[in-house]
Amino acid sequence: MDVFKFLSKSSKRTAVPPLQKLPSAGPVTNPQLFGHESDGQQAEQEKRSRKRKRGQVLEDKAAQLPAEIDFFGGVPQVGGKKRQSKVDREAHTDGEAAPLPVYGTTVELENGSDDSPEPYDEDECKRILRSHKLKIVVLEDFAQKSGEVPKKKLKKRKKEEELSGKEKKKEGKSQLFPPPLTSFAQLTTRYGINRRLADNVKEQGYKMPTEVQLGALPLLLGGKQQKSLPHASVLAADVDLLTVAPTGSGKTIAFLIPIIDSLLSKSESKGEPSEGPRAVVIAPTRELASQIVNEARKLSKGTGIKAALMKKGMEVIERAQDDTPQEHLTSSEDEEDGASDSGEDWKMVRRTKPKRRQAERVKAAILVATPLALLNAIKHSNGTISSLPSIRHLVLDEADVLLDPLFRDQTLSIWNACTNPHLCVGLWSATMGSNIDALTLSTLNTRWATLSSSRSNTPLPPRPPLLRLVVGLKDSALPTITHKLIYAATEQGKLLGLRQLLHPTSLPSNPNTPSLRPPFLIFTQTIPRAMALHSELRYDIPPEAGGSSRIAVLHASLGSAARASTLARFRAGDIWVLITTDLLSRGLDFRGLNGVVNYDVPTSAAAYVHRVGRTGRAGREGGVAVTFYTSEDVPHVRGVANVIRASEEMGGGGGGGGKGSGSGVEKWLLDALPVPSRRDKQRLKRRGVEARRAGAEGKKGGGGNVRISTKSGYERRLEGRKRGARMGSARRKGEEGRVKEAMSESEFEGFDA
Ligand SMILES: Nc1ncnc2c1ncn2[C@@H]1O[C@H](COP(=O)(O)OP(=O)(O)OP(=O)(O)O)[C@@H](O)[C@H]1O
């Protein structure tokens, strides 16, 4: 039986669309998003890099499949070297952060041989930073704005400044133009970072620094730069840094390189304990934390610096025999992030039965943890929190979510527990609400005041300045992605639309409908919906193409082992379609992901930016982001539409990253969509679209009609066939009444009422 023919018999079969650029089908030609044309040095680098050897790895299994079940149709069938770069091989062997080798194309890269002249001149620094859309400011003014000066006084001062035209001058003053890092070789030549660390960076095979690396590394390594370079006085000391840079722009190594280098430097380790954590990285999910550990291990290989993931049973503080932490987790396994039944994955739940743990003291210098896991480890049974005086570096990855009310108390408790006066704090994310600057500054000030009062005898060193680095347009999605916002009217419409994306030969010829090839991610609002959609779709891929094993679901109520194994299979290319919730929306790096489907609209513009940012990483073009919306979503979809429009404008207007695919959001649609109130936005962020919450099914007026049928597609098809046979037989017998009866039964019932 030709299952594929059977599956697609109701839809018009068209030829597989012509070859298109896909993130999974090509190497990163340029990981930088901006400034390509204007920067002469970059052009020179690109010219050099073209001479480098390239090799393409083809998907063997996909190449063997008949065209009609080749879900990857269009992958070039040309011969190419099936050799992977050292980086890819290494990344894959450790099971984390690996590219999708089967679909990926890898490049053998040379690195570090760059001999570009140093941009010592301040004007040159300005030109390069501006062409790459980097803006660095000192946030000290904020100290006053964040509460130390009464509001009335501030208003008066602002008015005076406006009248005297001072404000512009002031803004200009606080902006910095440090020498950008235009090549990784400068890590050694300019900053003299540890040799072994420099070699490890080189081994990653990156051709050139991304924008965030170009701007952040000089700020964080600034203390080591030559005094003749611009802003040497500000950067001579440690800095606290708040960074907003696009998804997939390489923020992880931008914060890890300076930490590892500083842990290796003799001056820092003087007087510090040689064992135990000296740097802590906090991430909102276990998946992201483990990915960061993996990156840290690659960069610190052979240096003696160890990185560890905080797990249950690990201890970071000395505990008395009877000091068992009161708070534990609900999951039977060592999970930090549980999930409520409404599918809010960030939500924490606590274990009810206290359980004695086998203590194992953390020896690694870099500790990566989710907030609750670390907080539990430093909390005593009487509720007090131990301080962590050895911590010199604190990184909040996805800082905006870590400082969101859901995590805020935990994050701030950890931050305040870091009592080392030399602590450097880094806050990193692709999105940062306007409140984060103020919250960061007030936390720094309060912490400093507490430290000062507790150390009246020994004066504190000067507090490091807080700098803010913004890359590109704040809170915007990648300009290299094709965005599509599709009105599907009803839940049934969304399922039909999704099936069209999934089935390669049923793709309509309409150029405005995106073609999306696996591997891709599908996001739903809640865990029950992810599970239901998985049941609905699991038999959609025919057995010849791998069948139900190609589609999987991953959410926070699964055990950690199951989560890790599903993620590893997705990264290895065994799973083609992964249905998930916002659990995977932040920070996860899938190098060869072709697209993202927002089956349910994201609950905020920031959530959209992060979800779609799983594709198009490190400058890869060809990523597709499809967002379905129904009549129920109309009041909430404006934020997403705005982000799409802005990213298209950034990418050169109209079709933006779509490159000729038409606009993802028409202007008339944007104008027609209602503007949600602040309250509505907050409500949506907290609860999602009400009608889709667990328990909303069937409620009249309140949002019934939203259940995703748990009856599998396979079962429905079998039933459909039986019905078809009954109708045929009835027709043959000419029994009109029976035909009518059979027809009434055959209506589509998959995605239910
Ligand atoms: N200079 C570079 N050149 C090419 N690729 C790079 C470079 N730096 C990092 N990468 C790769 O880019 C990918 C994305 O990096 P990373 O996960 O750090 O992004 P991110 O900015 O933290 O994204 P997100 O905001 O989604 O968390 C990784 O696969 C990483 O190996």
The ligand as a Tripos MOL2 file, in Angstrom:
@<TRIPOS>MOLECULE
LIG
   31    33     1     0     0
SMALL
NO_CHARGES

@<TRIPOS>ATOM
      1 N1         31.2290   33.5810   16.2470 N.pl3     1 LIG1
      2 C1         30.4030   32.6160   15.9130 C.ar      1 LIG1
      3 N2         30.3210   32.1950   14.6430 N.ar      1 LIG1
      4 C2         29.4680   31.1990   14.2890 C.ar      1 LIG1
      5 N3         28.6650   30.5640   15.1630 N.ar      1 LIG1
      6 C3         28.7050   30.9490   16.4410 C.ar      1 LIG1
      7 C4         29.5800   31.9830   16.8890 C.ar      1 LIG1
      8 N4         29.4040   32.1320   18.2140 N.ar      1 LIG1
      9 C5         28.4690   31.2410   18.5880 C.ar      1 LIG1
     10 N5         28.0510   30.5210   17.5370 N.ar      1 LIG1
     11 C6         27.0440   29.4670   17.5030 C.3       1 LIG1
     12 O1         25.7950   30.1340   17.4760 O.3       1 LIG1
     13 C7         24.7950   29.3130   18.0730 C.3       1 LIG1
     14 C8         23.9540   30.1240   19.0150 C.3       1 LIG1
     15 O2         24.7110   30.5060   20.1340 O.3       1 LIG1
     16 P1         24.0370   30.7220   21.5520 P.3       1 LIG1
     17 O3         23.2430   29.5330   21.9510 O.co2     1 LIG1
     18 O4         25.0850   31.1910   22.4610 O.co2     1 LIG1
     19 O5         23.0290   31.9000   21.2010 O.3       1 LIG1
     20 P2         22.2620   32.8790   22.1760 P.3       1 LIG1
     21 O6         22.5720   34.2540   21.7390 O.co2     1 LIG1
     22 O7         22.5340   32.5300   23.5910 O.co2     1 LIG1
     23 O8         20.7620   32.5510   21.7910 O.3       1 LIG1
     24 P3         19.4090   32.6080   22.6730 P.3       1 LIG1
     25 O9         19.0600   34.0530   22.8330 O.co2     1 LIG1
     26 O10        18.4180   31.8870   21.8680 O.co2     1 LIG1
     27 O11        19.7250   31.9760   23.9840 O.co2     1 LIG1
     28 C9         25.5370   28.1660   18.7330 C.3       1 LIG1
     29 O12        25.3890   27.0390   17.9150 O.3       1 LIG1
     30 C10        26.9850   28.6120   18.7400 C.3       1 LIG1
     31 O13        27.8610   27.5210   18.6470 O.3       1 LIG1
@<TRIPOS>BOND
     1     1     2 1
     2     2     3 ar
     3     2     7 ar
     4     3     4 ar
     5     4     5 ar
     6     5     6 ar
     7     6     7 ar
     8     6    10 ar
     9     7     8 ar
    10     8     9 ar
    11     9    10 ar
    12    10    11 1
    13    11    12 1
    14    11    30 1
    15    12    13 1
    16    13    14 1
    17    13    28 1
    18    14    15 1
    19    15    16 1
    20    16    17 2
    21    16    18 1
    22    16    19 1
    23    19    20 1
    24    20    21 2
    25    20    22 1
    26    20    23 1
    27    23    24 1
    28    24    25 2
    29    24    26 1
    30    24    27 1
    31    28    29 1
    32    28    30 1
    33    30    31 1
@<TRIPOS>SUBSTRUCTURE
     1 LIG1         1 GROUP 0 **** ****
